[in-house]
């Protein structure tokens, strides 16, 4: 069983612009929903497979700090999904994923959210203000300093 992280950005963003930051080698592949899908197998290099998709009328929810409930409904959005094996996430997958998330957040200004396994909220950016959630996760992986809070 693998681990999945999803960075969602609000807005109608060309997938190629995000791919240039997150996965320059991403190629378009068929999607079961008919939406565009760019993906790249970066397991050997970075420890994850990355997929970039877009959509409309989104609905996201996750557990926030203190097990409170967080919800977000962006009209338009782009998801950057990072899928990794459990075994290599500490040494390669998580550090590379967080570095990629940091590059995306630095290169873009949209509202954003990073969610672990569709359940746990790790960060949000609303109206330009970046907020860390689940501080223990960031500390556990030693990732506190990779993103400028």
C-alpha positions as CSV (number, residue, x, y, z in Angstrom):
1,X,0.0,0.0,0.0
2,X,1.3,3.4,-0.9
3,X,1.1,6.9,0.4
4,X,-0.5,9.8,-1.5
5,X,-0.1,13.5,-1.2
6,X,-2.2,16.0,-3.1
7,X,-1.4,19.7,-3.6
8,X,-4.5,21.5,-4.9
9,X,-4.3,25.1,-6.3
10,X,-7.5,27.1,-6.9
11,X,-7.9,28.6,-10.4
12,X,-7.8,27.8,-14.1
13,X,-4.1,27.2,-14.4
14,X,-2.6,25.7,-17.6
15,X,-1.3,22.2,-16.6
16,X,1.9,22.7,-18.6
17,X,2.9,25.7,-16.3
18,X,2.6,23.5,-13.2
19,X,4.3,20.6,-14.9
20,X,7.3,22.9,-15.8
21,X,7.8,23.4,-12.0
22,X,6.7,20.0,-10.6
23,X,7.5,17.5,-13.3
24,X,9.2,18.8,-16.5
25,X,9.1,15.4,-18.1
26,X,5.4,14.9,-17.6
27,X,3.5,13.6,-20.6
28,X,-0.2,13.6,-21.4
29,X,-2.0,10.3,-20.8
30,X,-5.6,9.3,-21.2
31,X,-7.9,10.0,-18.2
32,X,-11.0,8.0,-17.3
33,X,-12.9,11.2,-16.7
34,X,-12.0,12.8,-20.0
35,X,-10.1,15.7,-18.2
36,X,-6.5,16.3,-19.2
37,X,-3.9,14.3,-17.2
38,X,-0.2,14.9,-17.2
39,X,2.0,12.4,-15.4
40,X,5.6,11.4,-14.9
41,X,7.1,8.3,-13.2
42,X,9.8,9.9,-11.0
43,X,10.1,6.9,-8.5
44,X,13.8,6.4,-9.3
45,X,14.8,10.0,-9.2
46,X,12.5,11.5,-6.6
47,X,10.6,8.6,-5.0
48,X,7.2,9.3,-6.4
49,X,4.8,9.2,-9.4
50,X,3.4,12.7,-10.1
51,X,0.0,13.3,-11.8
52,X,-1.4,16.8,-12.7
53,X,-5.1,17.2,-13.4
54,X,-7.7,20.0,-13.4
55,X,-11.4,20.3,-12.7
56,X,-14.3,22.5,-11.9
57,X,-16.7,22.7,-8.9
58,X,-14.3,21.0,-6.5
59,X,-15.0,19.8,-3.0
60,X,-12.3,18.9,-0.6
61,X,-12.3,18.0,3.1
62,X,-9.8,16.8,5.6
63,X,-9.0,16.7,9.3
64,X,-7.3,19.8,10.5
65,X,-5.3,20.4,13.7
66,X,-7.0,19.0,16.7
67,X,-9.1,16.8,14.5
68,X,-11.4,19.7,13.4
69,X,-13.0,19.5,10.0
70,X,-11.7,21.6,7.1
71,X,-13.7,22.1,3.8
72,X,-12.9,23.9,0.6
73,X,-14.9,24.3,-2.6
74,X,-12.8,25.9,-5.4
75,X,-14.7,26.7,-8.5
76,X,-11.7,25.7,-10.7
77,X,-8.6,23.8,-9.5
78,X,-5.5,21.9,-10.4
79,X,-4.4,18.9,-8.4
80,X,-0.7,17.8,-8.3
81,X,-0.7,14.3,-6.8
82,X,2.4,12.6,-5.5
83,X,2.1,8.8,-5.0
84,X,4.9,7.0,-3.2
85,X,5.8,3.7,-1.7
86,X,5.7,3.4,2.1
87,X,9.3,2.1,2.2
88,X,11.2,5.0,0.6
89,X,9.2,8.0,1.7
90,X,11.5,9.2,4.5
91,X,14.8,9.3,2.5
92,X,13.6,10.3,-0.9
93,X,9.8,10.7,-1.5
94,X,8.8,13.1,1.2
95,X,11.8,15.5,1.0
96,X,11.5,15.7,-2.8
97,X,7.8,16.1,-2.6
98,X,8.0,18.9,-0.1
99,X,10.7,20.6,-2.1
100,X,8.5,20.4,-5.2
101,X,5.5,21.8,-3.2
102,X,7.8,24.7,-2.1
103,X,8.8,25.4,-5.7
104,X,5.1,25.4,-6.8
105,X,4.0,27.7,-3.9
106,X,6.9,30.1,-4.6
107,X,6.2,30.2,-8.3
108,X,2.4,30.6,-8.0
109,X,0.1,32.8,-5.9
110,X,-3.2,30.9,-5.9
111,X,-4.9,29.6,-2.8
112,X,-3.7,26.1,-2.1
113,X,-3.9,23.1,0.2
114,X,-1.7,20.0,0.8
115,X,-3.4,16.9,2.0
116,X,-2.0,13.5,3.0
117,X,-4.0,10.4,1.9
118,X,-7.1,12.5,1.3
119,X,-7.6,12.7,5.1
120,X,-5.1,15.0,6.8
121,X,-4.5,18.6,6.1
122,X,-0.8,19.6,6.1
123,X,-0.8,23.2,4.8
124,X,-3.1,25.8,3.4
125,X,-2.5,29.1,1.6
126,X,-5.5,31.5,1.7
127,X,-5.3,35.1,0.4
128,X,-1.5,34.8,0.3
129,X,-1.1,33.6,3.9
130,X,0.6,30.2,4.3
131,X,-0.4,28.2,7.3
132,X,1.2,24.9,8.5
133,X,-1.1,22.2,9.9
134,X,-0.2,19.1,11.7
135,X,3.1,20.4,13.0
136,X,4.1,16.9,14.2
137,X,4.2,15.7,10.7
138,X,6.5,18.4,9.6
139,X,8.8,17.8,12.6
140,X,8.8,14.0,12.2
141,X,10.0,14.3,8.6
142,X,12.4,17.2,9.3
143,X,10.6,19.4,6.8
144,X,10.0,22.5,9.0
145,X,12.5,24.6,7.1
146,X,11.9,23.6,3.5
147,X,8.9,25.9,3.2
148,X,9.1,29.6,4.2
149,X,6.3,30.0,6.7
